[in-house]
């Protein structure tokens, strides 16, 4: 059965790896990388639930990677929610789990 909720394990993994470079030769890191990727299923369901309830004409954008373009682990997992299909890419509601909070907020995106 898939986990449908965030767990302390997710927060612990974000805390453990935040800012560190992804290393394909590190089997522990790669196993935990996969756990963080699976946690994005929870982020995606959360974002879709908010979008469907608050913005039925909107859309969700989710990257599903716990590392940034430089290959370093993020301290958070997140998704963007756009109120309409035509909403500008630079302004979105976001949902995220991080090392210190769960949040829904309005963000400017670069």
C-alpha positions as YAML, in Angstrom:
chain: A
units: angstrom
residues:
- id: 1
  name: UNK
  ca: [0.00, 0.00, 0.00]
- id: 2
  name: UNK
  ca: [1.28, 3.47, -0.87]
- id: 3
  name: UNK
  ca: [1.75, 5.95, 1.91]
- id: 4
  name: UNK
  ca: [-0.87, 8.68, 1.55]
- id: 5
  name: UNK
  ca: [0.58, 11.02, 4.17]
- id: 6
  name: UNK
  ca: [3.84, 12.68, 5.02]
- id: 7
  name: UNK
  ca: [5.83, 10.95, 7.71]
- id: 8
  name: UNK
  ca: [8.60, 11.93, 10.07]
- id: 9
  name: UNK
  ca: [10.84, 9.79, 7.84]
- id: 10
  name: UNK
  ca: [10.28, 12.24, 4.95]
- id: 11
  name: UNK
  ca: [11.31, 15.18, 7.14]
- id: 12
  name: UNK
  ca: [14.32, 13.24, 8.45]
- id: 13
  name: UNK
  ca: [15.48, 12.46, 4.89]
- id: 14
  name: UNK
  ca: [15.08, 16.08, 3.79]
- id: 15
  name: UNK
  ca: [17.10, 17.18, 6.82]
- id: 16
  name: UNK
  ca: [19.76, 14.52, 6.30]
- id: 17
  name: UNK
  ca: [20.47, 15.24, 2.63]
- id: 18
  name: UNK
  ca: [19.60, 18.97, 2.21]
- id: 19
  name: UNK
  ca: [22.30, 20.81, 0.28]
- id: 20
  name: UNK
  ca: [24.41, 17.71, -0.32]
- id: 21
  name: UNK
  ca: [25.48, 16.72, -3.82]
- id: 22
  name: UNK
  ca: [23.73, 13.69, -5.27]
- id: 23
  name: UNK
  ca: [26.23, 10.83, -5.58]
- id: 24
  name: UNK
  ca: [25.22, 7.89, -7.81]
- id: 25
  name: UNK
  ca: [27.89, 5.71, -6.18]
- id: 26
  name: UNK
  ca: [26.37, 6.15, -2.69]
- id: 27
  name: UNK
  ca: [23.84, 3.31, -2.39]
- id: 28
  name: UNK
  ca: [22.31, 4.62, 0.85]
- id: 29
  name: UNK
  ca: [21.77, 8.04, -0.70]
- id: 30
  name: UNK
  ca: [20.31, 6.56, -3.88]
- id: 31
  name: UNK
  ca: [17.88, 4.39, -1.90]
- id: 32
  name: UNK
  ca: [16.76, 7.38, 0.14]
- id: 33
  name: UNK
  ca: [16.58, 9.50, -3.04]
- id: 34
  name: UNK
  ca: [13.98, 7.01, -4.26]
- id: 35
  name: UNK
  ca: [12.04, 7.37, -1.01]
- id: 36
  name: UNK
  ca: [11.97, 11.14, -1.47]
- id: 37
  name: UNK
  ca: [10.80, 10.72, -5.07]
- id: 38
  name: UNK
  ca: [7.93, 8.56, -3.79]
- id: 39
  name: UNK
  ca: [7.07, 11.26, -1.25]
- id: 40
  name: UNK
  ca: [6.30, 13.45, -4.26]
- id: 41
  name: UNK
  ca: [3.21, 11.26, -4.77]
- id: 42
  name: UNK
  ca: [1.91, 12.71, -1.50]
- id: 43
  name: UNK
  ca: [2.85, 16.25, -2.58]
- id: 44
  name: UNK
  ca: [1.08, 15.71, -5.90]
- id: 45
  name: UNK
  ca: [-2.12, 14.43, -4.27]
- id: 46
  name: UNK
  ca: [-2.10, 17.33, -1.83]
- id: 47
  name: UNK
  ca: [-1.62, 19.88, -4.63]
- id: 48
  name: UNK
  ca: [-4.34, 18.28, -6.75]
- id: 49
  name: UNK
  ca: [-6.77, 18.30, -3.80]
- id: 50
  name: UNK
  ca: [-6.14, 22.02, -3.18]
- id: 51
  name: UNK
  ca: [-6.39, 22.82, -6.89]
- id: 52
  name: UNK
  ca: [-9.65, 20.89, -7.36]
- id: 53
  name: UNK
  ca: [-11.25, 22.43, -4.27]
- id: 54
  name: UNK
  ca: [-10.08, 26.03, -4.71]
- id: 55
  name: UNK
  ca: [-9.32, 26.38, -8.43]
- id: 56
  name: UNK
  ca: [-11.34, 23.86, -10.46]
- id: 57
  name: UNK
  ca: [-10.29, 25.61, -13.69]
- id: 58
  name: UNK
  ca: [-6.63, 25.57, -12.68]
- id: 59
  name: UNK
  ca: [-3.67, 23.25, -13.04]
- id: 60
  name: UNK
  ca: [-0.83, 21.72, -11.02]
- id: 61
  name: UNK
  ca: [2.83, 21.66, -11.99]
- id: 62
  name: UNK
  ca: [5.11, 19.19, -10.23]
- id: 63
  name: UNK
  ca: [8.76, 18.44, -11.02]
- id: 64
  name: UNK
  ca: [9.12, 15.26, -8.86]
- id: 65
  name: UNK
  ca: [12.85, 15.48, -8.20]
- id: 66
  name: UNK
  ca: [14.40, 15.92, -4.75]
- id: 67
  name: UNK
  ca: [17.55, 17.46, -6.31]
- id: 68
  name: UNK
  ca: [18.02, 20.78, -8.08]
- id: 69
  name: UNK
  ca: [19.57, 21.34, -11.52]
- id: 70
  name: UNK
  ca: [23.01, 21.51, -9.87]
- id: 71
  name: UNK
  ca: [22.50, 18.02, -8.41]
- id: 72
  name: UNK
  ca: [22.12, 19.14, -4.78]
- id: 73
  name: UNK
  ca: [19.29, 17.94, -2.57]
- id: 74
  name: UNK
  ca: [16.53, 20.43, -1.83]
- id: 75
  name: UNK
  ca: [15.46, 20.99, 1.80]
- id: 76
  name: UNK
  ca: [11.84, 20.71, 0.59]
- id: 77
  name: UNK
  ca: [9.46, 18.98, -1.82]
- id: 78
  name: UNK
  ca: [6.91, 21.20, -3.54]
- id: 79
  name: UNK
  ca: [4.26, 21.68, -6.20]
- id: 80
  name: UNK
  ca: [2.87, 24.77, -7.94]
- id: 81
  name: UNK
  ca: [-0.85, 25.44, -8.31]
- id: 82
  name: UNK
  ca: [-2.10, 27.85, -10.95]
- id: 83
  name: UNK
  ca: [-5.68, 29.15, -10.51]
- id: 84
  name: UNK
  ca: [-6.41, 29.06, -14.26]
- id: 85
  name: UNK
  ca: [-4.91, 27.46, -17.33]
- id: 86
  name: UNK
  ca: [-3.83, 30.95, -18.45]
- id: 87
  name: UNK
  ca: [-2.24, 31.97, -15.12]
- id: 88
  name: UNK
  ca: [1.26, 33.44, -15.47]
- id: 89
  name: UNK
  ca: [4.10, 31.00, -14.75]
- id: 90
  name: UNK
  ca: [5.78, 33.56, -12.48]
- id: 91
  name: UNK
  ca: [3.05, 33.60, -9.79]
- id: 92
  name: UNK
  ca: [1.60, 30.48, -8.21]
- id: 93
  name: UNK
  ca: [0.20, 29.04, -5.05]
- id: 94
  name: UNK
  ca: [2.58, 26.43, -3.71]
- id: 95
  name: UNK
  ca: [2.30, 23.52, -1.32]
- id: 96
  name: UNK
  ca: [5.43, 22.17, 0.29]
- id: 97
  name: UNK
  ca: [6.88, 19.97, 2.95]
- id: 98
  name: UNK
  ca: [10.27, 21.04, 4.25]
- id: 99
  name: UNK
  ca: [12.67, 20.40, 7.08]
- id: 100
  name: UNK
  ca: [10.62, 22.70, 9.32]
- id: 101
  name: UNK
  ca: [7.05, 23.10, 7.99]
- id: 102
  name: UNK
  ca: [4.10, 22.12, 5.84]
- id: 103
  name: UNK
  ca: [2.74, 25.14, 4.00]
- id: 104
  name: UNK
  ca: [0.39, 26.49, 1.38]
- id: 105
  name: UNK
  ca: [1.36, 29.97, 0.19]
- id: 106
  name: UNK
  ca: [1.55, 32.35, -2.76]
- id: 107
  name: UNK
  ca: [5.01, 32.47, -4.36]
- id: 108
  name: UNK
  ca: [6.72, 34.30, -7.15]
- id: 109
  name: UNK
  ca: [8.59, 31.84, -9.35]
- id: 110
  name: UNK
  ca: [11.75, 32.61, -11.33]
...
